Amino acid sequence: MDPMAQPLGGRRSADPRVTSLVLIGANVAVFLLVLVTGGWASPWVHRLGIGPVGSCLVDDTSGNYYPGVDAAGCAVLPGTLWVDGVADGAWWQVLTSAFTHADLIHLGGNLLALWFLGPPLERVLGRLRFLAVYGLGAVGASAAVMWLGPPDSVALGASGAIFAMLGTALVLARRFGGNYQLIATFLGVNILITVLGGAYISWQGHLGGLVAGLAASAALVLPPRERRPVAQFAGLAGLAVVAVGAIGWRAMMLA
């Protein structure tokens, strides 16, 4: 038996903290870009956060925008700046939104959760499977925002990926005899905060990330040992295709 093998396949990371540190560094770098260009009023909030449709911004660093104005209408309004949404071709927002924050408390809360959840999950899953969970959480959150959020809204933050990690941690703890009750309680508190948090919390992104994480963990845990790697890859790839397909379908409806 390979001493570096993981219980769900793959190989153990030499240092399971590295991936989380890289993700933290990427989030901090984008936050600094947003901060020095205006914070919430920065056009990078709309360029990197996920917007189902584009926005016609008032070009005065206020962060205000004209609701319901399309690109053609924005072009004839003085002092405006048009920023594309996913339906306009800004597909990068599906992923960049998970690395974009405009508020220090929002950033700090997400990165603290990433630091506490990431290394233990990578220790069990290995680097590639951990990144698959994180990435599917981000894409699942974007899919939910596209379908359930207001078309002219902008959502940002790593919360979808964090909820995917929480969902995966819950499944793994239940599977391997860990303290899943504690994780379930923490997850329940966060769901309650999401529901009661008001307009400034993207419940769509949180819900989409959680569902993606639960689905990804099922794809990792359920396949039988004898054909686990192939089945895991097929399951994770299938989830990615469904999420991206849902985003594409919604984008075509909004275009």
C-alpha positions as semicolon CSV with decimal commas, in nm:
position;residue;x (nm);y (nm);z (nm)
1;M;0,000;0,000;0,000
2;D;0,126;0,347;-0,092
3;P;0,190;0,535;0,237
4;M;0,111;0,862;0,059
5;A;-0,229;0,741;-0,069
6;Q;-0,543;0,920;0,043
7;P;-0,857;0,742;0,169
8;L;-1,054;0,870;-0,131
9;G;-0,775;0,834;-0,386
10;G;-0,491;1,059;-0,496
11;R;-0,175;1,135;-0,301
12;R;-0,121;1,327;0,018
13;S;0,002;1,685;-0,021
14;A;0,349;1,746;0,119
15;D;0,212;2,059;0,288
16;P;-0,169;2,089;0,276
17;R;-0,149;2,453;0,381
18;V;0,012;2,570;0,057
19;T;-0,300;2,561;-0,161
20;S;-0,504;2,757;0,093
21;L;-0,223;3,011;0,127
22;V;-0,215;3,061;-0,251
23;L;-0,593;3,107;-0,259
24;I;-0,570;3,352;0,030
25;G;-0,296;3,544;-0,151
26;A;-0,506;3,567;-0,468
27;N;-0,804;3,700;-0,272
28;V;-0,589;3,959;-0,093
29;A;-0,431;4,073;-0,421
30;V;-0,771;4,133;-0,583
31;F;-0,897;4,307;-0,269
32;L;-0,602;4,549;-0,282
33;L;-0,680;4,625;-0,647
34;V;-1,043;4,701;-0,557
35;L;-0,941;4,901;-0,249
36;V;-0,697;5,135;-0,427
37;T;-0,944;5,198;-0,709
38;G;-1,238;5,304;-0,491
39;G;-1,356;5,010;-0,280
40;W;-1,726;4,947;-0,336
41;A;-1,726;5,231;-0,592
42;S;-1,444;5,072;-0,794
43;P;-1,539;4,967;-1,149
44;W;-1,346;4,645;-1,075
45;V;-1,631;4,538;-0,849
46;H;-1,851;4,515;-1,160
47;R;-1,574;4,386;-1,386
48;L;-1,472;4,098;-1,160
49;G;-1,789;4,034;-0,957
50;I;-2,057;3,834;-1,135
51;G;-2,336;4,030;-1,301
52;P;-2,590;3,834;-1,508
53;V;-2,621;4,137;-1,738
54;G;-2,400;4,443;-1,786
55;S;-2,423;4,766;-1,589
56;C;-2,424;5,129;-1,694
57;L;-2,215;5,294;-1,423
58;V;-2,204;5,662;-1,339
59;D;-1,840;5,743;-1,413
60;D;-1,776;5,950;-1,101
61;T;-1,636;5,685;-0,859
62;S;-1,969;5,687;-0,670
63;G;-2,058;5,329;-0,757
64;N;-2,405;5,436;-0,875
65;Y;-2,555;5,294;-1,193
66;Y;-2,856;5,335;-1,420
67;P;-3,094;5,039;-1,372
68;G;-3,242;4,890;-1,688
69;V;-3,013;5,078;-1,928
70;D;-2,847;4,856;-2,190
71;A;-2,514;4,910;-2,366
72;A;-2,666;5,113;-2,649
73;G;-2,851;5,342;-2,409
74;C;-2,543;5,378;-2,190
75;A;-2,338;5,489;-2,489
76;V;-2,549;5,803;-2,535
77;L;-2,566;5,900;-2,167
78;P;-2,299;6,150;-2,063
79;G;-2,057;6,060;-1,786
80;T;-2,124;5,686;-1,791
81;L;-1,917;5,369;-1,814
82;W;-2,054;5,040;-1,947
83;V;-1,930;4,719;-1,781
84;D;-2,020;4,384;-1,938
85;G;-2,198;4,105;-1,752
86;V;-2,188;3,733;-1,822
87;A;-2,467;3,758;-2,081
88;D;-2,254;4,015;-2,266
89;G;-1,952;3,784;-2,281
90;A;-1,777;3,849;-1,949
91;W;-1,740;3,477;-1,875
92;W;-1,439;3,530;-1,652
93;Q;-1,678;3,661;-1,384
94;V;-1,793;3,305;-1,318
95;L;-1,458;3,247;-1,142
96;T;-1,318;3,593;-1,066
97;S;-1,625;3,675;-0,856
98;A;-1,505;3,412;-0,606
99;F;-1,180;3,606;-0,557
100;T;-1,330;3,955;-0,536
101;H;-1,415;4,141;-0,214
102;A;-1,477;4,509;-0,147
103;D;-1,512;4,499;0,230
104;L;-1,243;4,405;0,483
105;I;-1,485;4,222;0,716
106;H;-1,622;4,018;0,425
107;L;-1,271;3,933;0,310
108;G;-1,148;3,852;0,660
109;G;-1,440;3,624;0,743
110;N;-1,406;3,426;0,421
111;L;-1,029;3,391;0,443
112;L;-1,044;3,288;0,807
113;A;-1,289;3,012;0,713
114;L;-1,067;2,911;0,422
115;W;-0,763;2,887;0,650
116;F;-0,942;2,668;0,905
117;L;-1,125;2,447;0,653
118;G;-0,882;2,427;0,362
119;P;-0,579;2,240;0,504
120;P;-0,783;1,969;0,683
121;L;-0,989;1,909;0,369
122;E;-0,680;1,892;0,150
123;R;-0,523;1,654;0,401
124;V;-0,812;1,411;0,337
125;L;-0,881;1,480;-0,031
126;G;-0,542;1,567;-0,177
127;R;-0,472;1,885;-0,370
128;L;-0,654;1,815;-0,697
129;R;-0,975;1,694;-0,535
130;F;-0,970;1,984;-0,290
131;L;-0,932;2,232;-0,577
132;A;-1,215;2,057;-0,760
133;V;-1,445;2,111;-0,461
134;Y;-1,339;2,474;-0,429
135;G;-1,378;2,543;-0,801
136;L;-1,716;2,370;-0,823
137;G;-1,831;2,573;-0,524
138;A;-1,739;2,893;-0,705
139;V;-1,906;2,788;-1,032
140;G;-2,212;2,652;-0,852
141;A;-2,249;2,983;-0,670
142;S;-2,226;3,169;-1,001
143;A;-2,491;2,943;-1,157
144;A;-2,729;3,013;-0,869
145;V;-2,668;3,389;-0,896
146;M;-2,738;3,375;-1,270
147;W;-3,071;3,195;-1,224
148;L;-3,196;3,321;-0,888
149;G;-3,045;3,668;-0,853
150;P;-3,180;3,991;-1,003
151;P;-3,034;4,024;-1,356
152;D;-2,886;4,367;-1,282
153;S;-2,727;4,258;-0,952
154;V;-2,357;4,205;-0,886
155;A;-2,238;3,933;-0,648
156;L;-1,885;3,885;-0,522
157;G;-1,691;3,696;-0,259
158;A;-1,551;3,353;-0,181
159;S;-1,856;3,258;0,025
160;G;-1,989;3,013;-0,235
161;A;-1,662;2,821;-0,230
162;I;-1,657;2,835;0,152
163;F;-2,008;2,689;0,169
164;A;-1,896;2,414;-0,071
165;M;-1,611;2,336;0,168
166;L;-1,853;2,327;0,462
167;G;-2,083;2,089;0,277
168;T;-1,790;1,866;0,187
169;A;-1,656;1,874;0,544
170;L;-1,998;1,766;0,670
171;V;-2,012;1,468;0,432
172;L;-1,654;1,363;0,506
173;A;-1,702;1,389;0,881
174;R;-2,014;1,174;0,855
175;R;-1,834;0,925;0,629
176;F;-1,522;0,888;0,843
177;G;-1,672;0,918;1,190
178;G;-1,580;1,278;1,264
179;N;-1,773;1,533;1,469
180;Y;-2,028;1,606;1,198
181;Q;-2,275;1,745;1,456
182;L;-2,043;2,038;1,522
183;I;-2,001;2,104;1,150
184;A;-2,376;2,075;1,095
185;T;-2,438;2,328;1,373
186;F;-2,184;2,573;1,229
187;L;-2,333;2,528;0,882
188;G;-2,684;2,581;1,019
189;V;-2,580;2,906;1,188
190;N;-2,430;3,031;0,861
191;I;-2,744;2,938;0,669
192;L;-2,949;3,131;0,926
193;I;-2,721;3,434;0,888
194;T;-2,759;3,405;0,510
195;V;-3,139;3,399;0,531
196;L;-3,162;3,685;0,782
197;G;-2,871;3,888;0,651
198;G;-3,071;4,103;0,415
199;A;-2,991;4,240;0,072
200;Y;-2,616;4,260;0,128
201;I;-2,576;3,881;0,147
202;S;-2,605;3,674;-0,170
203;W;-2,816;3,385;-0,046
204;Q;-2,814;3,262;-0,405
205;G;-2,435;3,227;-0,407
206;H;-2,428;3,063;-0,064
207;L;-2,700;2,814;-0,160
208;G;-2,539;2,735;-0,495
209;G;-2,200;2,680;-0,336
210;L;-2,345;2,451;-0,067
211;V;-2,535;2,238;-0,320
212;A;-2,224;2,214;-0,539
213;G;-2,013;2,109;-0,241
214;L;-2,258;1,841;-0,134
215;A;-2,278;1,709;-0,490
216;A;-1,899;1,712;-0,529
217;S;-1,847;1,528;-0,202
218;A;-2,101;1,265;-0,311
219;A;-1,905;1,221;-0,634
220;L;-1,591;1,164;-0,427
221;V;-1,733;0,938;-0,155
222;L;-1,987;0,715;-0,332
223;P;-1,785;0,541;-0,609
224;P;-1,661;0,190;-0,520
225;R;-1,289;0,156;-0,448
226;E;-1,210;-0,061;-0,751
227;R;-1,305;0,208;-1,002
228;R;-1,294;0,514;-0,780
229;P;-1,056;0,747;-0,972
230;V;-1,242;0,716;-1,304
231;A;-1,583;0,745;-1,140
232;Q;-1,473;1,046;-0,934
233;F;-1,338;1,223;-1,241
234;A;-1,654;1,150;-1,436
235;G;-1,874;1,271;-1,151
236;L;-1,682;1,594;-1,095
237;A;-1,657;1,664;-1,467
238;G;-2,030;1,601;-1,505
239;L;-2,109;1,847;-1,228
240;A;-1,887;2,108;-1,393
241;V;-2,061;2,058;-1,727
242;V;-2,405;2,093;-1,565
243;A;-2,306;2,411;-1,380
244;V;-2,140;2,574;-1,681
245;G;-2,427;2,464;-1,905
246;A;-2,679;2,622;-1,667
247;I;-2,482;2,947;-1,672
248;G;-2,462;2,941;-2,051
249;W;-2,833;2,871;-2,088
250;R;-2,924;3,157;-1,859
251;A;-2,678;3,389;-2,033
252;M;-2,844;3,316;-2,369
253;M;-3,186;3,389;-2,219
254;L;-3,064;3,726;-2,088
255;A;-2,863;3,830;-2,394
